[in-house]
Amino acid sequence: MIDIADRSEAETFLKENSDIESIDLLIADLNGVFRGKRVYPDALTHVYEDGILLAKSLFASDITGATSDYSDIGILTGDKDCRCVPLSNTIYRTPWKKRAAAQVQMIMQEPPGTPYPGDPQTIIDNLTNRFEEIGLTPVVAIEMEFYLIDREQALNNEALATISPVTGKRQHKTQVYSITDLDDYGDFIDGIMHATRIQQIPANVAVAEYAPGQYEINLRHQANAQLACSHGLLLKRLIKGVAEQHGYCATFMPKPFQHSAGNGTHIHVSLMDKSGNNIFGQGGVNNIQLRNAIAGLIDIMSESMLIYAPGANSYRRFVKGMFTPLNLNWGYNNRTVAVRIPSGNSTATRIEHRVSGADTNPYLLTASVLAGIHHGLTNNLEPPPITTGDAHNQPIDTTMPNSWQKAIESFNTAKVLPSYLGQDFCSAYSAIKQQEYELFSREITPLEFDWYLRNS
């Protein structure tokens, strides 16, 4: 539920945090990049009373920050301003900053008082309302992987593993679930957990992942999908900030290293009825509603791929042997499939969606996953046969887009998504991705010079 803040929140915060020197007003664009303004304490109450004006074309910004030439919410309509207002209970200190600072989340309205339908926060709110209409509440948890890399090399656009503060050597071996790695970078991990407590982000598990320097910070599940998405996106900002504070760089780039695992985002979803019961909790993989939900996810997976894998680098994750799904499939306790049903207590039965890269916008990812589940439930869809064993050894499913261009084409011809995510979003997102694709495709890479300059 979207809850707009009032002036009293600002007054209380400033009274309790009199040392604050600046406040960042944050609103996430369609790529999940935070944009907004920075204000100072004497302006904060005015922000809470009147909001701020930002160009509506914020939601037509591509990954470089440029407004898409193809969008109809940019220059074609005069690049109009819209009012953005603070969300309640989202103002917190940012402890990784050198000087005392804070942040607050904003949401766009058009007209004033009405949430703009193209804002990802509004999109996810609309999806949860559709579940409420059928007596259900989505319970959501988001997991994101990232690499800790050498900061100096990152400034030169090169990814190298960090030098261990304990051994003095650069990491080069995979130690999945390594406690030693967590110990070596204990100050960094502790810094993350300290900051999450200050910002009331419910992080509770730190994991060393499937490559040197790769980690995952897990979030507890929430019976508020909008809040779960907010926590996911704010956690990315927090991790990057704490990494910078410790002299590192944290990247959520899907595939920074050619021969190592990529960074994924896994989303866990169960559905709670009005009595607080998990409707997936009985019958295992034969639970009818669970099967309907899985079928819906698989049915819209191809047209949703551009949300799961939004950029050029996203598609480099999809290689065999790296626990990245390659087919439209599902399974029980199987990490090689696209839609996984984790093992465990039956009352906690849930769907784990494993396709997305860490570059996805958590709001849009969650919205598309909920759209698939709702689609499957309301149409009583039946999934394909369950997959057992190594799904990577199956023949590649050609209906699953394996390139950025194919994903754009599938999104543009989507049959189901527009009815859930709205035409405002679909038009803007298509325009952004078309522009990014064309700009990227025109770039001449160093590898092309290496291969063709003298040999052609």
Secondary structure, 3 states (H helix, E strand, C coil): CCCECCHHHHHHHHHHCCCCCEEEEEEECCCCCEEEEEECHHHHHHHHHHCEEEEHHHHHECCCCCECCCCCCCHHHCCCEEEEEEECCCCEECCCCCCCEEEEEEEEECCCCCECCCCHHHHHHHHHHHHHHCCCEEEEEEEEEEEEEEHHHHHCCCCCECECCCCCCECCCCCCCCHHHHHHCHHHHHHHHHHHHHCCCCEEEEEECCCCCEEEEEECCECCHHHHHHHHHHHHHHHHHHHHHCCEEEECCCCCCCCCCCCEEEEEEEEECCCCCECCCCCHHHCHHHHHHHHHHHHCHHHHHHHHCCCCHHHHHCCCCCCCCCCCCEEECCCCCCEEECCCCHHHCCEEECCCECCCCHHHHHHHHHHHHHHHHHCCCCCCCCCCCCHHHCCCCCCCCCCHHHHHHHHHCCCCHHHHHCHHHHHHHHHHHHHHHHHHHHCCCHHHHHHHCCCC
